Amino acid sequence: MFLQDSWRFAGPIFNVDTVYKDVSVLKSIQFPHALCLADPENEMTFSVLHIKDNRPVIEPTEDHSGSHVKWRVSSLSPVGPIVRTTQPVERHGVVLVYKELGGSGNNNSYSFRIYLATNNSSDIKDISKEVRISKKRYMKIEKPPTCKLDERTYRLMSNPEGEINPEDLVFTLAVTKLKGYFEAFFEQPPPFKLSLIETDSDQIVWSATIREGDCVNNTEAKEKPRKRTESRKRSSSVSEEELASKRPRSLDESEVMRLTPPPSQDITEKQLLQVARQLGKEWKQVAIFLDLSSKDLDDIQATEKDVTMQKLKMLVEWKSRRQPGKATVGDLWRCLQEMKDLPNEVCQTLRNMMDG
């Protein structure tokens, strides 16, 4: 109710305080935002909404990047990033899929929660907490989560058709309605293809296929061998003489090869394309962190007009200069993790690749 004219929320509102320290020790704060800044023609003015004595004050920011807004601290009370624009804005969103465990006892039925949220760690952590304290048990299904969301109405479709509630979900950044989820129920086994559609344009903004292997809960399977091992340790008692008599036998060549881990797999061009698509106008800064020169960038731009392909060629050039086994997803992440302007969606994409 405090925002009027063309002001809009750009991220969550935080209540910041210091512990055992005077407020003056805190000089600045960088608040996360979820706006897509890839379009250079859609310039936006960032500010912060600062609630002082229950009154709204709009204060300027010092700087902003593709993922954060920097604010010089004036005093501590609820504050968060806002943006002023007359143009429609796109927000980096996430779609998070959780499968219900156990359910009604019918092994042939599958029930899911599909959450929509802005792509920042605060919202994602809140959803994880909400799922964790739910009366029902859920497991997270890892699917590429990022997409573009705006304050619009979305519909979840499935193939084959399942029971989905609600039929439409309004995604809004109002604080009390920041998160929402669909419930999807299927009586037949997977695969299920889920598609999120913006109702006004019928545009598909996100899709994923849930396969049978995605629905297997590996947590209990991992715990059982550990319990058996601990039980075996407790029940076994070996004397010092028996230990002294045991000698490690030498391994033959075939066993050594079988126990030697394979070399690290380099990141593929398909994976690099995923990263390239998540980069905005800060991609030239990424090139500097990857030890490419200004001349390298000029050569890429001279030979390729498509911006996405320019970003891809920049990443491929980095890979080509690395030794085999030294151009992994982890190597790329280590090169970029010190970059302050690296978008959250790039970080999330690389983490998903490493986890997967």
Protein Blocks (a to p, Z undefined) as FASTA:
>chain_A
ZZgcjbccfbdcdddddehiafklpmbdcdddfbdfkbmklccdddddddeehiacdddd
fbdcfkbccdddfbdcddddddddfbdcdddddddddddehilopakbccdddddddddf
klmmmmmmmmmmpmbdcddddddfbdcddddddddddddddddddfbdcddfbfklmbcc
dddddfbdcddddddddfklopafbdcdddfklmpcfklmmmmmmmmmmmmmmmpccdfk
lmmmpccddddfklmmmmpccddddddfklmmmmmmmpcfklmmmmmmnopafklmmmmm
mmpmblklmmmmmmmmmmmmpcehiacfklmmmmmmmpmklcfklmmmmmmmmmZZ
